[in-house]
Amino acid sequence: MFIGESTHTLDAKNRVFIPKRIQEKLDRDENGNLTVYVTRGFDACVFLFSVSGWESMYREVTTKPFVDPERRSMQRAFMSSSFSAQLDSSGRLLLPEKLKRVAGLEREVSVIGVGERAEIWNREVWERQQAEINGKYDDMYSLLVSPEDVQHGGENGSPHGSHSGSQ
């Protein structure tokens, strides 16, 4: 599982350091190289998957019926912007120019863990996203859990509830 957040520099060759916390969750190829799949994400970011995470995503994307024109278009867009890559010996990922451009990545980027994937963001865009999310974090909690969990999560379903005392 990918978690956490860090800021890194995208160098002149479009390489970005992938944090150790993420590297530790990646698969190695037959030559021992850490391997990832990167693709266009949503909300102006790049998705990064481990090999096993990519295989799961690939099954999900490709097993849906092809009869819906919008689904076909999305499959085309998603798969055509996907790339396999290996991290170099310094733990850097060479980002394809296409993904850099689509996500608006510049010199400073944020690498965040989002469970089964990591995301690479333009740092300023990520900070704006965070500011927006922070204003409604407690209200959004119910989007992550089942209704039963919300009912038992404390006041208004908040993860913080009305618990007292220290933990």
Protein Blocks (a to p, Z undefined) as FASTA:
>chain_A
ZZdjddddddfkopacddfklmmmpccdfkopacddddddehhiaddddfklmmmmmmmm
mmpcfkbmklmmmmmmmmmmgccddddfkopacddfklmmmnopafbdcdddehjaccdd
dfklmmmmmmmmmmmmmmmmmmmpcfklmmmnoghhiaklmaecjZZ
